């Protein structure tokens, strides 16, 4: 007798911009709803998001350049039915640093963190959370545009 292995594929994506406050407030970027009949399955989750931020212009200043740093922390969490969050991944960091040359306008920069997470026994929605950890220089206006998560649930 052979065991029937049934795999399920779930995905979600969003392109509506969401602000990432520069004060470190944690924000829910994306939620992948797991139907209750699939609870308890081993899950492989792949995803990404695009984090954008502005570096303010250096108009009318004696500085020839401005160094900047932008660091965002993100983590996949499992939300149980009791609205409790359990980490499904370690806290991950993505850092962008550079030097802004003089400009009469704000310059937009971005970073595209990717992640792969294995959840041994998914028993709730998978939630991608993020926060700005550190900014230096003229960093302003952090936000996330596109984000996506794909899950493969195994028996």
VMD Tcl script that builds the backbone (N, CA, C; Angstrom):
set m [mol new atoms 465]
animate dup $m
set s [atomselect $m all]
$s set {name element resname resid chain x y z} {
  {N N UNK 1 A 0.836 -1.160 0.000}
  {CA C UNK 1 A 0.000 0.000 0.000}
  {C C UNK 1 A 0.897 1.245 0.000}
  {N N UNK 2 A 0.656 2.156 -0.889}
  {CA C UNK 2 A 1.449 3.377 -0.952}
  {C C UNK 2 A 0.662 4.538 -0.366}
  {N N UNK 3 A 1.405 5.429 0.239}
  {CA C UNK 3 A 0.773 6.588 0.853}
  {C C UNK 3 A 0.578 7.661 -0.216}
  {N N UNK 4 A -0.597 8.261 -0.255}
  {CA C UNK 4 A -0.905 9.316 -1.212}
  {C C UNK 4 A -0.327 10.644 -0.708}
  {N N UNK 5 A 0.625 11.203 -1.432}
  {CA C UNK 5 A 1.236 12.480 -1.060}
  {C C UNK 5 A 0.560 13.585 -1.858}
  {N N UNK 6 A -0.094 14.460 -1.153}
  {CA C UNK 6 A -0.804 15.558 -1.784}
  {C C UNK 6 A -0.120 16.861 -1.385}
  {N N UNK 7 A 0.334 17.610 -2.369}
  {CA C UNK 7 A 0.928 18.911 -2.082}
  {C C UNK 7 A -0.039 19.997 -2.508}
  {N N UNK 8 A 0.007 21.091 -1.801}
  {CA C UNK 8 A -0.830 22.248 -2.094}
  {C C UNK 8 A 0.081 23.439 -2.322}
  {N N UNK 9 A -0.321 24.316 -3.234}
  {CA C UNK 9 A 0.429 25.538 -3.510}
  {C C UNK 9 A -0.473 26.731 -3.235}
  {N N UNK 10 A 0.002 27.654 -2.401}
  {CA C UNK 10 A -0.732 28.877 -2.098}
  {C C UNK 10 A 0.168 30.069 -2.393}
  {N N UNK 11 A -0.418 31.167 -2.813}
  {CA C UNK 11 A 0.395 32.361 -3.049}
  {C C UNK 11 A -0.431 33.616 -2.807}
  {N N UNK 12 A 0.274 34.691 -2.562}
  {CA C UNK 12 A -0.354 35.995 -2.409}
  {C C UNK 12 A 0.648 37.057 -2.821}
  {N N UNK 13 A 0.127 38.177 -3.291}
  {CA C UNK 13 A 0.990 39.301 -3.651}
  {C C UNK 13 A 0.217 40.594 -3.464}
  {N N UNK 14 A 0.955 41.684 -3.358}
  {CA C UNK 14 A 0.340 42.993 -3.169}
  {C C UNK 14 A 1.240 44.043 -3.794}
  {N N UNK 15 A 0.649 45.033 -4.432}
  {CA C UNK 15 A 1.423 46.118 -5.040}
  {C C UNK 15 A 1.023 47.484 -4.499}
  {N N UNK 16 A 0.051 47.522 -3.613}
  {CA C UNK 16 A -0.368 48.784 -3.010}
  {C C UNK 16 A 0.729 49.250 -2.044}
  {N N UNK 17 A 1.204 50.489 -2.188}
  {CA C UNK 17 A 2.281 50.965 -1.300}
  {C C UNK 17 A 1.847 50.994 0.167}
  {N N UNK 18 A 2.785 50.669 1.038}
  {CA C UNK 18 A 2.566 50.737 2.479}
  {C C UNK 18 A 3.784 51.422 3.097}
  {N N UNK 19 A 3.530 52.371 3.979}
  {CA C UNK 19 A 4.613 53.137 4.601}
  {C C UNK 19 A 5.328 52.309 5.660}
  {N N UNK 20 A 6.652 52.471 5.709}
  {CA C UNK 20 A 7.460 51.906 6.786}
  {C C UNK 20 A 7.911 53.085 7.653}
  {N N UNK 21 A 7.320 53.270 8.818}
  {CA C UNK 21 A 7.710 54.400 9.665}
  {C C UNK 21 A 9.188 54.338 10.037}
  {N N UNK 22 A 9.842 55.475 10.061}
  {CA C UNK 22 A 11.264 55.530 10.379}
  {C C UNK 22 A 11.526 55.384 11.879}
  {N N UNK 23 A 10.464 55.336 12.703}
  {CA C UNK 23 A 10.628 55.224 14.154}
  {C C UNK 23 A 10.757 53.776 14.631}
  {N N UNK 24 A 10.813 52.815 13.718}
  {CA C UNK 24 A 10.997 51.414 14.084}
  {C C UNK 24 A 9.715 50.639 14.316}
  {N N UNK 25 A 8.568 51.264 14.094}
  {CA C UNK 25 A 7.294 50.564 14.263}
  {C C UNK 25 A 7.209 49.387 13.299}
  {N N UNK 26 A 6.822 48.232 13.823}
  {CA C UNK 26 A 6.696 47.017 13.011}
  {C C UNK 26 A 5.387 47.056 12.228}
  {N N UNK 27 A 5.461 46.710 10.945}
  {CA C UNK 27 A 4.311 46.797 10.043}
  {C C UNK 27 A 4.083 45.443 9.384}
  {N N UNK 28 A 2.813 45.064 9.256}
  {CA C UNK 28 A 2.468 43.850 8.508}
  {C C UNK 28 A 2.508 44.187 7.028}
  {N N UNK 29 A 3.399 43.515 6.287}
  {CA C UNK 29 A 3.522 43.753 4.849}
  {C C UNK 29 A 2.609 42.864 4.031}
  {N N UNK 30 A 2.448 41.612 4.463}
  {CA C UNK 30 A 1.707 40.651 3.654}
  {C C UNK 30 A 1.265 39.479 4.522}
  {N N UNK 31 A 0.098 38.940 4.200}
  {CA C UNK 31 A -0.455 37.807 4.939}
  {C C UNK 31 A -0.851 36.722 3.939}
  {N N UNK 32 A -0.375 35.515 4.190}
  {CA C UNK 32 A -0.772 34.358 3.397}
  {C C UNK 32 A -1.706 33.517 4.268}
  {N N UNK 33 A -2.965 33.483 3.898}
  {CA C UNK 33 A -3.971 32.761 4.681}
  {C C UNK 33 A -3.836 31.255 4.398}
  {N N UNK 34 A -3.708 30.493 5.467}
  {CA C UNK 34 A -3.618 29.031 5.373}
  {C C UNK 34 A -4.964 28.469 5.825}
  {N N UNK 35 A -5.685 27.778 4.944}
  {CA C UNK 35 A -6.959 27.170 5.352}
  {C C UNK 35 A -6.746 26.139 6.467}
  {N N UNK 36 A -7.695 26.055 7.375}
  {CA C UNK 36 A -7.557 25.163 8.535}
  {C C UNK 36 A -7.336 23.709 8.142}
  {N N UNK 37 A -7.923 23.268 7.034}
  {CA C UNK 37 A -7.750 21.865 6.648}
  {C C UNK 37 A -6.309 21.555 6.228}
  {N N UNK 38 A -5.467 22.602 6.039}
  {CA C UNK 38 A -4.068 22.397 5.685}
  {C C UNK 38 A -3.133 22.571 6.884}
  {N N UNK 39 A -3.669 22.877 8.055}
  {CA C UNK 39 A -2.847 23.032 9.260}
  {C C UNK 39 A -2.089 21.734 9.526}
  {N N UNK 40 A -0.903 21.871 10.059}
  {CA C UNK 40 A -0.099 20.716 10.442}
  {C C UNK 40 A 0.841 20.231 9.362}
  {N N UNK 41 A 0.781 20.823 8.201}
  {CA C UNK 41 A 1.657 20.392 7.115}
  {C C UNK 41 A 2.993 21.130 7.146}
  {N N UNK 42 A 4.015 20.429 6.683}
  {CA C UNK 42 A 5.311 21.068 6.496}
  {C C UNK 42 A 5.170 22.061 5.345}
  {N N UNK 43 A 5.732 23.258 5.514}
  {CA C UNK 43 A 5.551 24.323 4.533}
  {C C UNK 43 A 6.883 24.924 4.134}
  {N N UNK 44 A 7.080 25.078 2.839}
  {CA C UNK 44 A 8.243 25.800 2.314}
  {C C UNK 44 A 7.709 27.114 1.755}
  {N N UNK 45 A 8.212 28.225 2.283}
  {CA C UNK 45 A 7.739 29.552 1.913}
  {C C UNK 45 A 8.856 30.330 1.245}
  {N N UNK 46 A 8.580 30.868 0.066}
  {CA C UNK 46 A 9.508 31.741 -0.650}
  {C C UNK 46 A 8.836 33.095 -0.802}
  {N N UNK 47 A 9.615 34.156 -0.724}
  {CA C UNK 47 A 9.020 35.473 -0.893}
  {C C UNK 47 A 10.043 36.558 -1.111}
  {N N UNK 48 A 9.538 37.743 -1.367}
  {CA C UNK 48 A 10.380 38.924 -1.535}
  {C C UNK 48 A 9.524 40.159 -1.279}
  {N N UNK 49 A 10.193 41.283 -1.096}
  {CA C UNK 49 A 9.517 42.568 -1.095}
  {C C UNK 49 A 10.483 43.627 -1.589}
  {N N UNK 50 A 9.939 44.716 -2.085}
  {CA C UNK 50 A 10.753 45.831 -2.569}
  {C C UNK 50 A 10.565 46.999 -1.611}
  {N N UNK 51 A 11.632 47.349 -0.917}
  {CA C UNK 51 A 11.602 48.456 0.029}
  {C C UNK 51 A 12.267 49.670 -0.620}
  {N N UNK 52 A 11.540 50.770 -0.656}
  {CA C UNK 52 A 12.033 52.003 -1.270}
  {C C UNK 52 A 12.216 53.071 -0.199}
  {N N UNK 53 A 13.139 53.998 -0.444}
  {CA C UNK 53 A 13.338 55.128 0.450}
  {C C UNK 53 A 13.949 56.277 -0.348}
  {N N UNK 54 A 13.786 57.466 0.184}
  {CA C UNK 54 A 14.340 58.652 -0.457}
  {C C UNK 54 A 15.537 59.148 0.333}
  {N N UNK 55 A 16.510 59.708 -0.389}
  {CA C UNK 55 A 17.593 60.462 0.229}
  {C C UNK 55 A 17.388 61.898 -0.230}
  {N N UNK 56 A 17.259 62.796 0.747}
  {CA C UNK 56 A 16.938 64.186 0.435}
  {C C UNK 56 A 18.058 64.841 -0.361}
  {N N UNK 57 A 17.672 65.803 -1.187}
  {CA C UNK 57 A 18.635 66.522 -2.020}
  {C C UNK 57 A 19.576 67.386 -1.202}
  {N N UNK 58 A 20.671 67.767 -1.815}
  {CA C UNK 58 A 21.698 68.584 -1.156}
  {C C UNK 58 A 21.747 69.981 -1.755}
  {N N UNK 59 A 20.628 70.468 -2.150}
  {CA C UNK 59 A 20.553 71.775 -2.783}
  {C C UNK 59 A 21.000 72.862 -1.795}
  {N N UNK 60 A 21.726 73.855 -2.285}
  {CA C UNK 60 A 22.167 75.013 -1.492}
  {C C UNK 60 A 22.915 74.613 -0.219}
  {N N UNK 61 A 23.863 73.755 -0.364}
  {CA C UNK 61 A 24.679 73.337 0.782}
  {C C UNK 61 A 26.138 73.310 0.371}
  {N N UNK 62 A 26.998 73.413 1.352}
  {CA C UNK 62 A 28.434 73.379 1.065}
  {C C UNK 62 A 28.968 71.958 1.010}
  {N N UNK 63 A 28.157 70.996 1.406}
  {CA C UNK 63 A 28.586 69.601 1.352}
  {C C UNK 63 A 28.690 69.151 -0.100}
  {N N UNK 64 A 29.727 68.387 -0.400}
  {CA C UNK 64 A 29.863 67.867 -1.758}
  {C C UNK 64 A 29.169 66.523 -1.915}
  {N N UNK 65 A 28.919 65.841 -0.788}
  {CA C UNK 65 A 28.200 64.570 -0.823}
  {C C UNK 65 A 27.675 64.264 0.574}
  {N N UNK 66 A 26.749 63.335 0.643}
  {CA C UNK 66 A 26.140 62.946 1.907}
  {C C UNK 66 A 26.086 61.427 1.965}
  {N N UNK 67 A 26.720 60.837 2.974}
  {CA C UNK 67 A 26.620 59.385 3.117}
  {C C UNK 67 A 25.299 59.060 3.784}
  {N N UNK 68 A 24.754 57.897 3.455}
  {CA C UNK 68 A 23.474 57.475 4.013}
  {C C UNK 68 A 23.500 55.980 4.297}
  {N N UNK 69 A 22.600 55.573 5.180}
  {CA C UNK 69 A 22.433 54.162 5.512}
  {C C UNK 69 A 20.960 53.925 5.793}
  {N N UNK 70 A 20.449 52.799 5.291}
  {CA C UNK 70 A 19.060 52.394 5.491}
  {C C UNK 70 A 19.080 50.910 5.814}
  {N N UNK 71 A 18.535 50.546 6.966}
  {CA C UNK 71 A 18.517 49.143 7.361}
  {C C UNK 71 A 17.094 48.750 7.744}
  {N N UNK 72 A 16.601 47.686 7.113}
  {CA C UNK 72 A 15.248 47.195 7.380}
  {C C UNK 72 A 15.344 45.770 7.928}
  {N N UNK 73 A 14.563 45.509 8.977}
  {CA C UNK 73 A 14.474 44.165 9.557}
  {C C UNK 73 A 13.158 43.547 9.115}
  {N N UNK 74 A 13.170 42.250 8.848}
  {CA C UNK 74 A 11.931 41.572 8.453}
  {C C UNK 74 A 11.921 40.159 9.001}
  {N N UNK 75 A 10.712 39.646 9.175}
  {CA C UNK 75 A 10.563 38.333 9.782}
  {C C UNK 75 A 9.226 37.735 9.365}
  {N N UNK 76 A 9.226 36.434 9.126}
  {CA C UNK 76 A 7.987 35.711 8.858}
  {C C UNK 76 A 7.495 35.160 10.183}
  {N N UNK 77 A 6.212 35.385 10.460}
  {CA C UNK 77 A 5.584 34.941 11.697}
  {C C UNK 77 A 4.413 34.021 11.356}
  {N N UNK 78 A 4.074 33.128 12.280}
  {CA C UNK 78 A 2.860 32.327 12.174}
  {C C UNK 78 A 1.869 32.920 13.166}
  {N N UNK 79 A 0.682 33.285 12.676}
  {CA C UNK 79 A -0.345 33.817 13.563}
  {C C UNK 79 A -1.360 32.718 13.851}
  {N N UNK 80 A -1.502 32.394 15.114}
  {CA C UNK 80 A -2.475 31.369 15.505}
  {C C UNK 80 A -3.859 31.993 15.602}
  {N N UNK 81 A -4.850 31.154 15.838}
  {CA C UNK 81 A -6.224 31.638 15.938}
  {C C UNK 81 A -6.424 32.538 17.145}
  {N N UNK 82 A -5.538 32.476 18.124}
  {CA C UNK 82 A -5.640 33.330 19.306}
  {C C UNK 82 A -4.947 34.672 19.088}
  {N N UNK 83 A -4.562 34.987 17.858}
  {CA C UNK 83 A -3.875 36.232 17.509}
  {C C UNK 83 A -2.501 36.340 18.165}
  {N N UNK 84 A -1.878 35.208 18.425}
  {CA C UNK 84 A -0.509 35.189 18.932}
  {C C UNK 84 A 0.434 34.969 17.765}
  {N N UNK 85 A 1.573 35.635 17.798}
  {CA C UNK 85 A 2.567 35.484 16.741}
  {C C UNK 85 A 3.737 34.639 17.246}
  {N N UNK 86 A 4.139 33.675 16.418}
  {CA C UNK 86 A 5.298 32.841 16.696}
  {C C UNK 86 A 6.270 32.998 15.534}
  {N N UNK 87 A 7.551 33.276 15.796}
  {CA C UNK 87 A 8.510 33.425 14.691}
  {C C UNK 87 A 8.623 32.134 13.869}
  {N N UNK 88 A 8.545 32.281 12.558}
  {CA C UNK 88 A 8.773 31.160 11.645}
  {C C UNK 88 A 10.147 31.284 11.000}
  {N N UNK 89 A 10.766 32.447 11.184}
  {CA C UNK 89 A 12.111 32.683 10.658}
  {C C UNK 89 A 12.876 33.506 11.686}
  {N N UNK 90 A 14.193 33.506 11.575}
  {CA C UNK 90 A 14.950 34.436 12.415}
  {C C UNK 90 A 14.682 35.869 11.934}
  {N N UNK 91 A 15.069 36.832 12.737}
  {CA C UNK 91 A 14.980 38.226 12.323}
  {C C UNK 91 A 16.059 38.449 11.265}
  {N N UNK 92 A 15.650 38.879 10.083}
  {CA C UNK 92 A 16.565 39.071 8.958}
  {C C UNK 92 A 16.762 40.560 8.724}
  {N N UNK 93 A 17.958 40.940 8.279}
  {CA C UNK 93 A 18.277 42.347 8.049}
  {C C UNK 93 A 18.739 42.564 6.618}
  {N N UNK 94 A 18.394 43.716 6.079}
  {CA C UNK 94 A 18.876 44.131 4.766}
  {C C UNK 94 A 19.352 45.569 4.904}
  {N N UNK 95 A 20.581 45.838 4.491}
  {CA C UNK 95 A 21.180 47.154 4.667}
  {C C UNK 95 A 21.612 47.723 3.326}
  {N N UNK 96 A 21.307 48.999 3.128}
  {CA C UNK 96 A 21.766 49.727 1.944}
  {C C UNK 96 A 22.521 50.949 2.454}
  {N N UNK 97 A 23.724 51.154 1.938}
  {CA C UNK 97 A 24.474 52.352 2.299}
  {C C UNK 97 A 25.150 52.888 1.051}
  {N N UNK 98 A 25.440 54.160 1.061}
  {CA C UNK 98 A 26.076 54.757 -0.101}
  {C C UNK 98 A 26.355 56.229 0.130}
  {N N UNK 99 A 26.676 56.899 -0.948}
  {CA C UNK 99 A 26.976 58.323 -0.913}
  {C C UNK 99 A 26.095 59.006 -1.942}
  {N N UNK 100 A 25.349 59.999 -1.486}
  {CA C UNK 100 A 24.469 60.781 -2.367}
  {C C UNK 100 A 25.231 62.001 -2.863}
  {N N UNK 101 A 25.294 62.166 -4.160}
  {CA C UNK 101 A 25.932 63.338 -4.754}
  {C C UNK 101 A 24.954 64.508 -4.751}
  {N N UNK 102 A 25.446 65.736 -4.855}
  {CA C UNK 102 A 24.550 66.895 -4.845}
  {C C UNK 102 A 23.464 66.779 -5.917}
  {N N UNK 103 A 22.231 67.103 -5.522}
  {CA C UNK 103 A 21.092 67.075 -6.435}
  {C C UNK 103 A 20.068 68.084 -5.941}
  {N N UNK 104 A 19.272 68.596 -6.835}
  {CA C UNK 104 A 18.245 69.569 -6.473}
  {C C UNK 104 A 16.928 68.887 -6.108}
  {N N UNK 105 A 16.943 67.592 -6.010}
  {CA C UNK 105 A 15.722 66.831 -5.756}
  {C C UNK 105 A 16.056 65.627 -4.891}
  {N N UNK 106 A 15.031 65.006 -4.323}
  {CA C UNK 106 A 15.211 63.776 -3.560}
  {C C UNK 106 A 15.432 62.623 -4.523}
  {N N UNK 107 A 16.323 61.718 -4.174}
  {CA C UNK 107 A 16.632 60.569 -5.028}
  {C C UNK 107 A 16.077 59.313 -4.369}
  {N N UNK 108 A 15.337 58.526 -5.154}
  {CA C UNK 108 A 14.754 57.297 -4.630}
  {C C UNK 108 A 15.717 56.132 -4.824}
  {N N UNK 109 A 15.858 55.323 -3.773}
  {CA C UNK 109 A 16.673 54.109 -3.796}
  {C C UNK 109 A 15.779 52.946 -3.390}
  {N N UNK 110 A 16.217 51.720 -3.674}
  {CA C UNK 110 A 15.434 50.569 -3.218}
  {C C UNK 110 A 16.324 49.371 -2.958}
  {N N UNK 111 A 15.748 48.412 -2.262}
  {CA C UNK 111 A 16.394 47.139 -2.006}
  {C C UNK 111 A 15.325 46.054 -2.127}
  {N N UNK 112 A 15.726 44.858 -2.517}
  {CA C UNK 112 A 14.773 43.774 -2.775}
  {C C UNK 112 A 15.145 42.511 -2.008}
  {N N UNK 113 A 14.873 42.473 -0.696}
  {CA C UNK 113 A 15.189 41.261 0.062}
  {C C UNK 113 A 14.361 40.054 -0.394}
  {N N UNK 114 A 15.017 38.895 -0.461}
  {CA C UNK 114 A 14.373 37.603 -0.755}
  {C C UNK 114 A 14.506 36.722 0.473}
  {N N UNK 115 A 13.599 35.785 0.635}
  {CA C UNK 115 A 13.707 34.864 1.761}
  {C C UNK 115 A 13.095 33.521 1.393}
  {N N UNK 116 A 13.612 32.476 2.042}
  {CA C UNK 116 A 13.053 31.126 1.971}
  {C C UNK 116 A 12.996 30.612 3.401}
  {N N UNK 117 A 11.830 30.150 3.801}
  {CA C UNK 117 A 11.609 29.707 5.175}
  {C C UNK 117 A 10.946 28.333 5.128}
  {N N UNK 118 A 11.388 27.449 6.009}
  {CA C UNK 118 A 10.744 26.150 6.161}
  {C C UNK 118 A 10.022 26.139 7.502}
  {N N UNK 119 A 8.731 25.886 7.458}
  {CA C UNK 119 A 7.912 25.819 8.670}
  {C C UNK 119 A 7.519 24.362 8.860}
  {N N UNK 120 A 7.994 23.711 9.935}
  {CA C UNK 120 A 7.745 22.278 10.099}
  {C C UNK 120 A 6.267 21.909 10.237}
  {N N UNK 121 A 5.465 22.785 10.839}
  {CA C UNK 121 A 4.069 22.435 11.104}
  {C C UNK 121 A 3.237 23.720 11.120}
  {N N UNK 122 A 2.842 24.203 9.948}
  {CA C UNK 122 A 2.077 25.454 9.867}
  {C C UNK 122 A 0.695 25.258 10.490}
  {N N UNK 123 A 0.364 26.139 11.447}
  {CA C UNK 123 A -0.944 26.051 12.108}
  {C C UNK 123 A -1.528 27.452 12.266}
  {N N UNK 124 A -1.492 28.205 11.189}
  {CA C UNK 124 A -2.026 29.563 11.198}
  {C C UNK 124 A -1.547 30.314 9.972}
  {N N UNK 125 A -2.004 31.556 9.839}
  {CA C UNK 125 A -1.589 32.387 8.708}
  {C C UNK 125 A -0.102 32.705 8.805}
  {N N UNK 126 A 0.550 32.820 7.643}
  {CA C UNK 126 A 1.949 33.238 7.579}
  {C C UNK 126 A 1.967 34.734 7.291}
  {N N UNK 127 A 2.663 35.481 8.136}
  {CA C UNK 127 A 2.634 36.934 8.075}
  {C C UNK 127 A 4.052 37.469 7.943}
  {N N UNK 128 A 4.274 38.334 6.945}
  {CA C UNK 128 A 5.559 38.997 6.759}
  {C C UNK 128 A 5.496 40.353 7.452}
  {N N UNK 129 A 6.391 40.563 8.418}
  {CA C UNK 129 A 6.461 41.807 9.185}
  {C C UNK 129 A 7.796 42.477 8.886}
  {N N UNK 130 A 7.813 43.829 8.943}
  {CA C UNK 130 A 9.057 44.562 8.709}
  {C C UNK 130 A 9.071 45.854 9.501}
  {N N UNK 131 A 10.275 46.344 9.760}
  {CA C UNK 131 A 10.451 47.630 10.415}
  {C C UNK 131 A 11.786 48.225 9.998}
  {N N UNK 132 A 11.864 49.541 10.029}
  {CA C UNK 132 A 13.119 50.230 9.768}
  {C C UNK 132 A 13.915 50.207 11.060}
  {N N UNK 133 A 15.128 49.673 10.997}
  {CA C UNK 133 A 15.969 49.531 12.181}
  {C C UNK 133 A 16.868 50.749 12.367}
  {N N UNK 134 A 17.421 51.233 11.269}
  {CA C UNK 134 A 18.368 52.346 11.379}
  {C C UNK 134 A 18.382 53.157 10.092}
  {N N UNK 135 A 18.495 54.467 10.265}
  {CA C UNK 135 A 18.735 55.357 9.124}
  {C C UNK 135 A 19.833 56.335 9.513}
  {N N UNK 136 A 20.629 56.718 8.532}
  {CA C UNK 136 A 21.654 57.742 8.712}
  {C C UNK 136 A 21.655 58.610 7.469}
  {N N UNK 137 A 22.143 59.825 7.618}
  {CA C UNK 137 A 22.180 60.731 6.475}
  {C C UNK 137 A 20.800 61.286 6.211}
  {N N UNK 138 A 20.499 61.549 4.970}
  {CA C UNK 138 A 19.234 62.186 4.616}
  {C C UNK 138 A 18.133 61.218 4.232}
  {N N UNK 139 A 18.093 60.038 4.833}
  {CA C UNK 139 A 17.063 59.051 4.486}
  {C C UNK 139 A 15.698 59.537 4.974}
  {N N UNK 140 A 14.712 59.448 4.088}
  {CA C UNK 140 A 13.344 59.864 4.416}
  {C C UNK 140 A 12.367 59.058 3.578}
  {N N UNK 141 A 11.118 59.001 4.006}
  {CA C UNK 141 A 10.042 58.437 3.188}
  {C C UNK 141 A 10.190 56.981 2.811}
  {N N UNK 142 A 10.389 56.086 3.783}
  {CA C UNK 142 A 10.517 54.658 3.476}
  {C C UNK 142 A 9.142 54.033 3.241}
  {N N UNK 143 A 9.047 53.172 2.237}
  {CA C UNK 143 A 7.800 52.478 1.939}
  {C C UNK 143 A 8.094 51.191 1.192}
  {N N UNK 144 A 7.080 50.330 1.120}
  {CA C UNK 144 A 7.191 49.069 0.381}
  {C C UNK 144 A 6.147 49.078 -0.713}
  {N N UNK 145 A 6.570 48.770 -1.921}
  {CA C UNK 145 A 5.644 48.688 -3.052}
  {C C UNK 145 A 5.189 47.246 -3.235}
  {N N UNK 146 A 5.925 46.485 -3.994}
  {CA C UNK 146 A 5.502 45.122 -4.314}
  {C C UNK 146 A 6.058 44.136 -3.300}
  {N N UNK 147 A 5.266 43.089 -3.048}
  {CA C UNK 147 A 5.669 42.005 -2.168}
  {C C UNK 147 A 4.894 40.753 -2.550}
  {N N UNK 148 A 5.512 39.598 -2.289}
  {CA C UNK 148 A 4.912 38.339 -2.711}
  {C C UNK 148 A 5.387 37.210 -1.807}
  {N N UNK 149 A 4.501 36.225 -1.576}
  {CA C UNK 149 A 4.872 34.997 -0.864}
  {C C UNK 149 A 4.214 33.812 -1.566}
  {N N UNK 150 A 4.979 32.736 -1.701}
  {CA C UNK 150 A 4.498 31.481 -2.288}
  {C C UNK 150 A 4.794 30.357 -1.304}
  {N N UNK 151 A 3.804 29.516 -1.055}
  {CA C UNK 151 A 3.987 28.421 -0.106}
  {C C UNK 151 A 3.680 27.090 -0.760}
  {N N UNK 152 A 4.517 26.122 -0.497}
  {CA C UNK 152 A 4.314 24.743 -0.911}
  {C C UNK 152 A 4.073 23.954 0.368}
  {N N UNK 153 A 2.889 23.393 0.517}
  {CA C UNK 153 A 2.513 22.653 1.718}
  {C C UNK 153 A 2.535 21.162 1.398}
  {N N UNK 154 A 3.322 20.418 2.162}
  {CA C UNK 154 A 3.506 18.979 1.932}
  {C C UNK 154 A 2.763 18.182 2.989}
  {N N UNK 155 A 2.375 16.966 2.631}
  {CA C UNK 155 A 1.742 16.058 3.606}
  {C C UNK 155 A 2.754 15.483 4.530}
}
mol reanalyze $m
mol bondsrecalc $m
mol representation Tube
mol addrep $m
